[in-house]
């Protein structure tokens, strides 16, 4: 079993988690892991108001 190393782990990929990951990816060289127990991000949808 191998061990992966991450600089930042984001638990929850709701709007805040996704935005945090986006900002970290665009403004740093950190290795990021995102964890979510819900639906895959491609299976989500947002109703327009």
mmCIF file of the N, C-alpha and C atoms, coordinates in Angstrom:
data_MODEL
# 
_entry.id   MODEL 
# 
loop_
_atom_site.group_PDB 
_atom_site.id 
_atom_site.type_symbol 
_atom_site.label_atom_id 
_atom_site.label_alt_id 
_atom_site.label_comp_id 
_atom_site.label_asym_id 
_atom_site.label_entity_id 
_atom_site.label_seq_id 
_atom_site.pdbx_PDB_ins_code 
_atom_site.Cartn_x 
_atom_site.Cartn_y 
_atom_site.Cartn_z 
_atom_site.occupancy 
_atom_site.B_iso_or_equiv 
_atom_site.pdbx_formal_charge 
_atom_site.auth_seq_id 
_atom_site.auth_comp_id 
_atom_site.auth_asym_id 
_atom_site.auth_atom_id 
_atom_site.pdbx_PDB_model_num 
ATOM 1   N N  . UNK A 1 1  ? 0.851   -1.186 0.000   1.00 0.00 ? 1  UNK A N  1 
ATOM 2   C CA . UNK A 1 1  ? 0.000   0.000  0.000   1.00 0.00 ? 1  UNK A CA 1 
ATOM 3   C C  . UNK A 1 1  ? 0.888   1.237  0.000   1.00 0.00 ? 1  UNK A C  1 
ATOM 4   N N  . UNK A 1 2  ? 0.675   2.119  -0.947  1.00 0.00 ? 2  UNK A N  1 
ATOM 5   C CA . UNK A 1 2  ? 1.470   3.345  -1.011  1.00 0.00 ? 2  UNK A CA 1 
ATOM 6   C C  . UNK A 1 2  ? 0.764   4.471  -0.268  1.00 0.00 ? 2  UNK A C  1 
ATOM 7   N N  . UNK A 1 3  ? 1.534   5.434  0.137   1.00 0.00 ? 3  UNK A N  1 
ATOM 8   C CA . UNK A 1 3  ? 0.987   6.580  0.853   1.00 0.00 ? 3  UNK A CA 1 
ATOM 9   C C  . UNK A 1 3  ? 1.155   7.826  -0.002  1.00 0.00 ? 3  UNK A C  1 
ATOM 10  N N  . UNK A 1 4  ? 0.077   8.567  -0.151  1.00 0.00 ? 4  UNK A N  1 
ATOM 11  C CA . UNK A 1 4  ? 0.128   9.823  -0.906  1.00 0.00 ? 4  UNK A CA 1 
ATOM 12  C C  . UNK A 1 4  ? 0.293   10.977 0.074   1.00 0.00 ? 4  UNK A C  1 
ATOM 13  N N  . UNK A 1 5  ? 0.977   12.008 -0.350  1.00 0.00 ? 5  UNK A N  1 
ATOM 14  C CA . UNK A 1 5  ? 1.182   13.189 0.493   1.00 0.00 ? 5  UNK A CA 1 
ATOM 15  C C  . UNK A 1 5  ? 0.516   14.387 -0.172  1.00 0.00 ? 5  UNK A C  1 
ATOM 16  N N  . UNK A 1 6  ? -0.229  15.135 0.627   1.00 0.00 ? 6  UNK A N  1 
ATOM 17  C CA . UNK A 1 6  ? -0.927  16.324 0.139   1.00 0.00 ? 6  UNK A CA 1 
ATOM 18  C C  . UNK A 1 6  ? -0.611  17.500 1.045   1.00 0.00 ? 6  UNK A C  1 
ATOM 19  N N  . UNK A 1 7  ? -0.580  18.690 0.469   1.00 0.00 ? 7  UNK A N  1 
ATOM 20  C CA . UNK A 1 7  ? -0.376  19.907 1.244   1.00 0.00 ? 7  UNK A CA 1 
ATOM 21  C C  . UNK A 1 7  ? -1.682  20.394 1.850   1.00 0.00 ? 7  UNK A C  1 
ATOM 22  N N  . UNK A 1 8  ? -2.781  20.101 1.182   1.00 0.00 ? 8  UNK A N  1 
ATOM 23  C CA . UNK A 1 8  ? -4.092  20.592 1.615   1.00 0.00 ? 8  UNK A CA 1 
ATOM 24  C C  . UNK A 1 8  ? -5.143  19.537 1.300   1.00 0.00 ? 8  UNK A C  1 
ATOM 25  N N  . UNK A 1 9  ? -6.017  19.261 2.266   1.00 0.00 ? 9  UNK A N  1 
ATOM 26  C CA . UNK A 1 9  ? -7.135  18.345 2.058   1.00 0.00 ? 9  UNK A CA 1 
ATOM 27  C C  . UNK A 1 9  ? -8.420  19.126 2.287   1.00 0.00 ? 9  UNK A C  1 
ATOM 28  N N  . UNK A 1 10 ? -9.297  19.129 1.293   1.00 0.00 ? 10 UNK A N  1 
ATOM 29  C CA . UNK A 1 10 ? -10.577 19.823 1.387   1.00 0.00 ? 10 UNK A CA 1 
ATOM 30  C C  . UNK A 1 10 ? -11.664 18.772 1.522   1.00 0.00 ? 10 UNK A C  1 
ATOM 31  N N  . UNK A 1 11 ? -12.393 18.830 2.633   1.00 0.00 ? 11 UNK A N  1 
ATOM 32  C CA . UNK A 1 11 ? -13.473 17.879 2.893   1.00 0.00 ? 11 UNK A CA 1 
ATOM 33  C C  . UNK A 1 11 ? -14.787 18.569 2.558   1.00 0.00 ? 11 UNK A C  1 
ATOM 34  N N  . UNK A 1 12 ? -15.471 18.041 1.564   1.00 0.00 ? 12 UNK A N  1 
ATOM 35  C CA . UNK A 1 12 ? -16.727 18.632 1.117   1.00 0.00 ? 12 UNK A CA 1 
ATOM 36  C C  . UNK A 1 12 ? -16.498 19.440 -0.145  1.00 0.00 ? 12 UNK A C  1 
ATOM 37  N N  . UNK A 1 13 ? -17.212 19.068 -1.200  1.00 0.00 ? 13 UNK A N  1 
ATOM 38  C CA . UNK A 1 13 ? -17.029 19.775 -2.466  1.00 0.00 ? 13 UNK A CA 1 
ATOM 39  C C  . UNK A 1 13 ? -18.292 20.514 -2.872  1.00 0.00 ? 13 UNK A C  1 
ATOM 40  N N  . UNK A 1 14 ? -18.867 21.178 -1.888  1.00 0.00 ? 14 UNK A N  1 
ATOM 41  C CA . UNK A 1 14 ? -19.955 22.097 -2.192  1.00 0.00 ? 14 UNK A CA 1 
ATOM 42  C C  . UNK A 1 14 ? -19.352 23.349 -2.799  1.00 0.00 ? 14 UNK A C  1 
ATOM 43  N N  . UNK A 1 15 ? -20.134 24.394 -2.949  1.00 0.00 ? 15 UNK A N  1 
ATOM 44  C CA . UNK A 1 15 ? -19.621 25.624 -3.558  1.00 0.00 ? 15 UNK A CA 1 
ATOM 45  C C  . UNK A 1 15 ? -18.365 26.172 -2.872  1.00 0.00 ? 15 UNK A C  1 
ATOM 46  N N  . UNK A 1 16 ? -18.335 26.171 -1.546  1.00 0.00 ? 16 UNK A N  1 
ATOM 47  C CA . UNK A 1 16 ? -17.169 26.706 -0.833  1.00 0.00 ? 16 UNK A CA 1 
ATOM 48  C C  . UNK A 1 16 ? -15.936 25.835 -1.043  1.00 0.00 ? 16 UNK A C  1 
ATOM 49  N N  . UNK A 1 17 ? -16.099 24.515 -0.987  1.00 0.00 ? 17 UNK A N  1 
ATOM 50  C CA . UNK A 1 17 ? -14.968 23.615 -1.186  1.00 0.00 ? 17 UNK A CA 1 
ATOM 51  C C  . UNK A 1 17 ? -14.404 23.693 -2.589  1.00 0.00 ? 17 UNK A C  1 
ATOM 52  N N  . UNK A 1 18 ? -15.290 23.758 -3.573  1.00 0.00 ? 18 UNK A N  1 
ATOM 53  C CA . UNK A 1 18 ? -14.841 23.854 -4.962  1.00 0.00 ? 18 UNK A CA 1 
ATOM 54  C C  . UNK A 1 18 ? -14.123 25.179 -5.200  1.00 0.00 ? 18 UNK A C  1 
ATOM 55  N N  . UNK A 1 19 ? -14.666 26.270 -4.668  1.00 0.00 ? 19 UNK A N  1 
ATOM 56  C CA . UNK A 1 19 ? -14.031 27.576 -4.852  1.00 0.00 ? 19 UNK A CA 1 
ATOM 57  C C  . UNK A 1 19 ? -12.679 27.624 -4.151  1.00 0.00 ? 19 UNK A C  1 
ATOM 58  N N  . UNK A 1 20 ? -12.593 27.045 -2.946  1.00 0.00 ? 20 UNK A N  1 
ATOM 59  C CA . UNK A 1 20 ? -11.316 27.011 -2.223  1.00 0.00 ? 20 UNK A CA 1 
ATOM 60  C C  . UNK A 1 20 ? -10.275 26.238 -3.030  1.00 0.00 ? 20 UNK A C  1 
ATOM 61  N N  . UNK A 1 21 ? -10.658 25.091 -3.567  1.00 0.00 ? 21 UNK A N  1 
ATOM 62  C CA . UNK A 1 21 ? -9.731  24.294 -4.373  1.00 0.00 ? 21 UNK A CA 1 
ATOM 63  C C  . UNK A 1 21 ? -9.311  25.054 -5.627  1.00 0.00 ? 21 UNK A C  1 
ATOM 64  N N  . UNK A 1 22 ? -10.261 25.711 -6.256  1.00 0.00 ? 22 UNK A N  1 
ATOM 65  C CA . UNK A 1 22 ? -9.977  26.502 -7.470  1.00 0.00 ? 22 UNK A CA 1 
ATOM 66  C C  . UNK A 1 22 ? -8.937  27.584 -7.177  1.00 0.00 ? 22 UNK A C  1 
ATOM 67  N N  . UNK A 1 23 ? -9.157  28.314 -6.098  1.00 0.00 ? 23 UNK A N  1 
ATOM 68  C CA . UNK A 1 23 ? -8.223  29.381 -5.730  1.00 0.00 ? 23 UNK A CA 1 
ATOM 69  C C  . UNK A 1 23 ? -6.843  28.824 -5.391  1.00 0.00 ? 23 UNK A C  1 
ATOM 70  N N  . UNK A 1 24 ? -6.803  27.732 -4.624  1.00 0.00 ? 24 UNK A N  1 
ATOM 71  C CA . UNK A 1 24 ? -5.515  27.137 -4.269  1.00 0.00 ? 24 UNK A CA 1 
ATOM 72  C C  . UNK A 1 24 ? -4.780  26.626 -5.505  1.00 0.00 ? 24 UNK A C  1 
ATOM 73  N N  . UNK A 1 25 ? -5.485  26.022 -6.420  1.00 0.00 ? 25 UNK A N  1 
ATOM 74  C CA . UNK A 1 25 ? -4.858  25.509 -7.647  1.00 0.00 ? 25 UNK A CA 1 
ATOM 75  C C  . UNK A 1 25 ? -4.315  26.632 -8.523  1.00 0.00 ? 25 UNK A C  1 
ATOM 76  N N  . UNK A 1 26 ? -5.043  27.719 -8.589  1.00 0.00 ? 26 UNK A N  1 
ATOM 77  C CA . UNK A 1 26 ? -4.637  28.831 -9.452  1.00 0.00 ? 26 UNK A CA 1 
ATOM 78  C C  . UNK A 1 26 ? -3.588  29.737 -8.834  1.00 0.00 ? 26 UNK A C  1 
ATOM 79  N N  . UNK A 1 27 ? -3.444  29.711 -7.509  1.00 0.00 ? 27 UNK A N  1 
ATOM 80  C CA . UNK A 1 27 ? -2.562  30.670 -6.843  1.00 0.00 ? 27 UNK A CA 1 
ATOM 81  C C  . UNK A 1 27 ? -1.458  30.023 -6.016  1.00 0.00 ? 27 UNK A C  1 
ATOM 82  N N  . UNK A 1 28 ? -1.206  28.743 -6.221  1.00 0.00 ? 28 UNK A N  1 
ATOM 83  C CA . UNK A 1 28 ? -0.146  28.083 -5.461  1.00 0.00 ? 28 UNK A CA 1 
ATOM 84  C C  . UNK A 1 28 ? 0.309   26.836 -6.203  1.00 0.00 ? 28 UNK A C  1 
ATOM 85  N N  . UNK A 1 29 ? 1.335   26.225 -5.680  1.00 0.00 ? 29 UNK A N  1 
ATOM 86  C CA . UNK A 1 29 ? 1.824   24.954 -6.219  1.00 0.00 ? 29 UNK A CA 1 
ATOM 87  C C  . UNK A 1 29 ? 1.526   23.821 -5.254  1.00 0.00 ? 29 UNK A C  1 
ATOM 88  N N  . UNK A 1 30 ? 0.478   23.982 -4.455  1.00 0.00 ? 30 UNK A N  1 
ATOM 89  C CA . UNK A 1 30 ? 0.126   22.976 -3.460  1.00 0.00 ? 30 UNK A CA 1 
ATOM 90  C C  . UNK A 1 30 ? -0.500  21.752 -4.114  1.00 0.00 ? 30 UNK A C  1 
ATOM 91  N N  . UNK A 1 31 ? -0.253  20.603 -3.516  1.00 0.00 ? 31 UNK A N  1 
ATOM 92  C CA . UNK A 1 31 ? -0.896  19.361 -3.953  1.00 0.00 ? 31 UNK A CA 1 
ATOM 93  C C  . UNK A 1 31 ? -2.162  19.210 -3.121  1.00 0.00 ? 31 UNK A C  1 
ATOM 94  N N  . UNK A 1 32 ? -3.320  19.166 -3.789  1.00 0.00 ? 32 UNK A N  1 
ATOM 95  C CA . UNK A 1 32 ? -4.616  19.238 -3.112  1.00 0.00 ? 32 UNK A CA 1 
ATOM 96  C C  . UNK A 1 32 ? -5.398  17.950 -3.321  1.00 0.00 ? 32 UNK A C  1 
ATOM 97  N N  . UNK A 1 33 ? -6.052  17.503 -2.251  1.00 0.00 ? 33 UNK A N  1 
ATOM 98  C CA . UNK A 1 33 ? -6.964  16.365 -2.310  1.00 0.00 ? 33 UNK A CA 1 
ATOM 99  C C  . UNK A 1 33 ? -8.341  16.859 -1.901  1.00 0.00 ? 33 UNK A C  1 
ATOM 100 N N  . UNK A 1 34 ? -9.352  16.537 -2.712  1.00 0.00 ? 34 UNK A N  1 
ATOM 101 C CA . UNK A 1 34 ? -10.736 16.886 -2.381  1.00 0.00 ? 34 UNK A CA 1 
ATOM 102 C C  . UNK A 1 34 ? -11.498 15.605 -2.079  1.00 0.00 ? 34 UNK A C  1 
ATOM 103 N N  . UNK A 1 35 ? -12.241 15.595 -0.972  1.00 0.00 ? 35 UNK A N  1 
ATOM 104 C CA . UNK A 1 35 ? -13.029 14.432 -0.566  1.00 0.00 ? 35 UNK A CA 1 
ATOM 105 C C  . UNK A 1 35 ? -14.503 14.798 -0.523  1.00 0.00 ? 35 UNK A C  1 
ATOM 106 N N  . UNK A 1 36 ? -15.343 13.910 -1.058  1.00 0.00 ? 36 UNK A N  1 
ATOM 107 C CA . UNK A 1 36 ? -16.790 14.138 -1.065  1.00 0.00 ? 36 UNK A CA 1 
ATOM 108 C C  . UNK A 1 36 ? -17.495 12.800 -0.979  1.00 0.00 ? 36 UNK A C  1 
ATOM 109 N N  . UNK A 1 37 ? -18.498 12.706 -0.128  1.00 0.00 ? 37 UNK A N  1 
ATOM 110 C CA . UNK A 1 37 ? -19.244 11.453 -0.023  1.00 0.00 ? 37 UNK A CA 1 
ATOM 111 C C  . UNK A 1 37 ? -20.503 11.456 -0.885  1.00 0.00 ? 37 UNK A C  1 
ATOM 112 N N  . UNK A 1 38 ? -20.871 12.603 -1.417  1.00 0.00 ? 38 UNK A N  1 
ATOM 113 C CA . UNK A 1 38 ? -22.083 12.719 -2.224  1.00 0.00 ? 38 UNK A CA 1 
ATOM 114 C C  . UNK A 1 38 ? -21.857 12.334 -3.673  1.00 0.00 ? 38 UNK A C  1 
ATOM 115 N N  . UNK A 1 39 ? -22.717 12.854 -4.533  1.00 0.00 ? 39 UNK A N  1 
ATOM 116 C CA . UNK A 1 39 ? -22.656 12.556 -5.970  1.00 0.00 ? 39 UNK A CA 1 
ATOM 117 C C  . UNK A 1 39 ? -21.396 13.109 -6.610  1.00 0.00 ? 39 UNK A C  1 
ATOM 118 N N  . UNK A 1 40 ? -21.005 12.464 -7.700  1.00 0.00 ? 40 UNK A N  1 
ATOM 119 C CA . UNK A 1 40 ? -19.886 12.930 -8.499  1.00 0.00 ? 40 UNK A CA 1 
ATOM 120 C C  . UNK A 1 40 ? -20.187 14.342 -9.002  1.00 0.00 ? 40 UNK A C  1 
ATOM 121 N N  . UNK A 1 41 ? -19.182 15.152 -9.130  1.00 0.00 ? 41 UNK A N  1 
ATOM 122 C CA . UNK A 1 41 ? -19.388 16.547 -9.540  1.00 0.00 ? 41 UNK A CA 1 
ATOM 123 C C  . UNK A 1 41 ? -20.051 16.638 -10.916 1.00 0.00 ? 41 UNK A C  1 
ATOM 124 N N  . UNK A 1 42 ? -19.808 15.667 -11.784 1.00 0.00 ? 42 UNK A N  1 
ATOM 125 C CA . UNK A 1 42 ? -20.433 15.678 -13.112 1.00 0.00 ? 42 UNK A CA 1 
ATOM 126 C C  . UNK A 1 42 ? -21.909 15.300 -13.066 1.00 0.00 ? 42 UNK A C  1 
ATOM 127 N N  . UNK A 1 43 ? -22.367 14.728 -11.962 1.00 0.00 ? 43 UNK A N  1 
ATOM 128 C CA . UNK A 1 43 ? -23.765 14.313 -11.830 1.00 0.00 ? 43 UNK A CA 1 
ATOM 129 C C  . UNK A 1 43 ? -24.608 15.353 -11.097 1.00 0.00 ? 43 UNK A C  1 
ATOM 130 N N  . UNK A 1 44 ? -24.007 16.470 -10.725 1.00 0.00 ? 44 UNK A N  1 
ATOM 131 C CA . UNK A 1 44 ? -24.731 17.520 -10.000 1.00 0.00 ? 44 UNK A CA 1 
ATOM 132 C C  . UNK A 1 44 ? -25.330 18.525 -10.967 1.00 0.00 ? 44 UNK A C  1 
ATOM 133 N N  . UNK A 1 45 ? -26.320 19.243 -10.488 1.00 0.00 ? 45 UNK A N  1 
ATOM 134 C CA . UNK A 1 45 ? -26.895 20.316 -11.288 1.00 0.00 ? 45 UNK A CA 1 
ATOM 135 C C  . UNK A 1 45 ? -27.360 21.424 -10.349 1.00 0.00 ? 45 UNK A C  1 
ATOM 136 N N  . UNK A 1 46 ? -27.497 22.595 -10.905 1.00 0.00 ? 46 UNK A N  1 
ATOM 137 C CA . UNK A 1 46 ? -27.931 23.760 -10.136 1.00 0.00 ? 46 UNK A CA 1 
ATOM 138 C C  . UNK A 1 46 ? -29.047 24.443 -10.925 1.00 0.00 ? 46 UNK A C  1 
ATOM 139 N N  . UNK A 1 47 ? -30.187 24.602 -10.294 1.00 0.00 ? 47 UNK A N  1 
ATOM 140 C CA . UNK A 1 47 ? -31.304 25.280 -10.952 1.00 0.00 ? 47 UNK A CA 1 
ATOM 141 C C  . UNK A 1 47 ? -31.010 26.772 -11.068 1.00 0.00 ? 47 UNK A C  1 
ATOM 142 N N  . UNK A 1 48 ? -31.366 27.342 -12.185 1.00 0.00 ? 48 UNK A N  1 
ATOM 143 C CA . UNK A 1 48 ? -31.226 28.782 -12.361 1.00 0.00 ? 48 UNK A CA 1 
ATOM 144 C C  . UNK A 1 48 ? -32.428 29.466 -11.746 1.00 0.00 ? 48 UNK A C  1 
ATOM 145 N N  . UNK A 1 49 ? -32.177 30.571 -11.065 1.00 0.00 ? 49 UNK A N  1 
ATOM 146 C CA . UNK A 1 49 ? -33.275 31.293 -10.412 1.00 0.00 ? 49 UNK A CA 1 
ATOM 147 C C  . UNK A 1 49 ? -34.053 32.123 -11.401 1.00 0.00 ? 49 UNK A C  1 
# 
